[in-house]
Amino acid sequence: MEKTYITVIGLEVHVELKTASKMFCGCRNDPFHALKPNIYTCPVCLGLPGALPVPNKEAIEWTVMAGLALGCRINKESRFDRKHYFYPDLPKGYQISQYEKPFCVDGKITIGDIREIGGIRKIRIRRVHLEEDTGKLMHRSNTGNTSNTGNTSNTGTKDREQVTLVDFNRSGVPLLEIVTEPDIRSAGEAKAVAQKIQGIVRFLGISDADMEKGSMRLEANISMFKGLALPRQGQALPNYKVELKNINSFRFLERAIDQEINRQKKILSCNKAVKQQTFGWDTERQELKPQRVKEEAADYRYFPEPDIPPISLSDRQISDIRNQISDLPDEVFEKLLKAGVSEQAAKVISSNKAVAEKIIGVIGVIGEIGGDNNKEIRDIGNWLMHHQKLAETASAEELVGMFRREKAEVVGDEGQLGKWVEEAVTENRKAVEDWRQGKEAAMQFLIGQVQRKAKGKADVSLVRNMLSSKLANDL
């Protein structure tokens, strides 16, 4: 009889905040646009002796805002701690983080849909805390000095030397960490939670949460146990967990978790114990790579940061931060559905605050100028789903005019579109490979290539579906 296993998954989502300066110093917070390495640095973010950290007030307020948006309780008394570990990207030998008294605790996030099988699932948020980011390591192969080969010949050869370089432009960038409880049961649920968090922080305007750049990074902790039902609240979970680190794509998150679930099932089915350890995701090989034995909290030797006094927040301060939060993606999604936008378009549009606000304006324009409101609102929602960049710049009135002009000329013939899709995939193999490597922008590039062949008149929704099917079948 086949054994049944329950999967237990917790997520850690790391989000770089887009404050003007770093977390504990006045250096510019712009690591992705720096013209060269190590130009946005100072004694504080380089960890030089005698340098004293000064907390970034805006980063603290944005952390509290994120906690409130995630339904957390805000601790009025918080503090920073030192988390010790030794790695080249951490110049001080410790990271200023939070441990016992984070800013935000006991939140929740909902995934799923009441209209779908399985309905709504509530995932608890354990904590939302603030810390400083590390430097960035770059591994390269350089040409070494001429050396003797050891043969009788005096002819020298140039060895290839593996080196690791460090760029400290990212060191000290304010880093928000959102930690869930182990309530997630599948790779698909983990992806949904991560996407929901990305949408919330983008709506709050505190980060672009761009996974390709690295301003949002994912880690998953996975364990399994035999059984048919989840343990009741208070019962012990498995006494181990395997950590999957630094994943930079939702698709890779799903693949990595599914691979780890299959690996653990094989071990448990042989009545062996799963070793607690850390894996990294190898993007090129599309597989997990063992890194080290996973640390416990005691290994980090946490203690209160002596150079930063405890942080106190008043009820008034928390209330003022709460008042800065407008509608979040869930509320916007429901508003769009009520107005007549399709469910698929509402999901996409509600992930982009600027586009969501623009379509609400478009809905108002259509109501004023007349027409078959419900059908046109649904159609323009589907259209805007694929023209988000345009929606960010054009006015509501301009968008309605462009939509009505384009609608009369759109190409929806699947035979013709299929021919263009085939050509775009064949002619742009690098973009196809980029898509397989998790670069979501590659799909937009391929759609653009089809649109070029169609002179801008292709039905984008059909093109996207056909490309997705073609690329999936070619794997």
Secondary structure as GFF3:
##gff-version 3
##sequence-region A 1 475
A	DSSP	beta_strand	5	16	.	.	.	ID=ss1
A	DSSP	alpha_helix	57	69	.	.	.	ID=ss2
A	DSSP	beta_strand	73	74	.	.	.	ID=ss3
A	DSSP	beta_strand	77	78	.	.	.	ID=ss4
A	DSSP	beta_strand	81	84	.	.	.	ID=ss5
A	DSSP	beta_strand	94	97	.	.	.	ID=ss6
A	DSSP	beta_strand	104	112	.	.	.	ID=ss7
A	DSSP	beta_strand	120	132	.	.	.	ID=ss8
A	DSSP	beta_strand	136	148	.	.	.	ID=ss9
A	DSSP	beta_strand	156	167	.	.	.	ID=ss10
A	DSSP	beta_strand	174	180	.	.	.	ID=ss11
A	DSSP	alpha_helix	187	204	.	.	.	ID=ss12
A	DSSP	beta_strand	216	226	.	.	.	ID=ss13
A	DSSP	beta_strand	242	247	.	.	.	ID=ss14
A	DSSP	alpha_helix	250	269	.	.	.	ID=ss15
A	DSSP	beta_strand	277	282	.	.	.	ID=ss16
A	DSSP	beta_strand	287	293	.	.	.	ID=ss17
A	DSSP	three_ten_helix	297	300	.	.	.	ID=ss18
A	DSSP	beta_strand	303	304	.	.	.	ID=ss19
A	DSSP	beta_strand	311	312	.	.	.	ID=ss20
A	DSSP	alpha_helix	315	322	.	.	.	ID=ss21
A	DSSP	alpha_helix	329	339	.	.	.	ID=ss22
A	DSSP	alpha_helix	343	349	.	.	.	ID=ss23
A	DSSP	alpha_helix	353	369	.	.	.	ID=ss24
A	DSSP	alpha_helix	373	385	.	.	.	ID=ss25
A	DSSP	alpha_helix	388	393	.	.	.	ID=ss26
A	DSSP	alpha_helix	396	407	.	.	.	ID=ss27
A	DSSP	alpha_helix	414	427	.	.	.	ID=ss28
A	DSSP	alpha_helix	429	436	.	.	.	ID=ss29
A	DSSP	alpha_helix	441	453	.	.	.	ID=ss30
A	DSSP	alpha_helix	460	474	.	.	.	ID=ss31
###
